[in-house]
């Protein structure tokens, strides 16, 4: 089992709070009211950015005023987008204290605090009662989860009957191990990839039904190419995922793109129902 502190250290890479504050100040966005959209360059921590969040949102049957759970919320970017788009209430949990601190500050700056609650939590042991949420989602979290049965079982437990569960991840491909370091892990000790088939099997064992899977490899190759091209040409905006990912982001992104091209990994989205 991976140590939670190791995951936290990997994702924060030093004083992330200071880096974010400096970037916000340089962009002239600190201590002022912001639109949710102004934070997209930094709070959508995926190779495809807001496009990945929008794509997943189109598959989630969220209704106004529903209670939705974000498992592994990061800085709360997807939560803010979905809360605004669907007029729902979102509870986000993450194991990284600095992510929660920054995310709640972003909620305040965007006047979204009344619609979003971000707090410390572990997806393998959720501190919620049974059947309290109308839906749940997770974006690129499970690659760091060693026990998928616990993770999926906990999501199942806190969902109301007929509620949805949606997530995105990089699955294990047929051509061997991925090329490290990667955006989610420096080595195999922090990376726990499953094939899409194994993932679906565990979901079924836990009790989920109506499982649909969508292959997204080509979209992620395009996303990585765009990200890497921007870095190569030194055109990074003041805000960007490089603020979170640090100076090795280009190498890790290149390895992830190559892993997809060589069928070592298989990015996909899944939507299912309790």
Helices and strands as residue ranges (DSSP letters): H 4-12, H 16-26, G 36-39, H 40-43, H 50-59, E 67-71, H 77-86, E 89-94, H 97-109, E 116-120, E 133-139, G 142-144, H 148-158, E 159-172, G 188-190, H 196-206, E 209-215, H 217-232, H 241-245, H 249-261, E 265-273
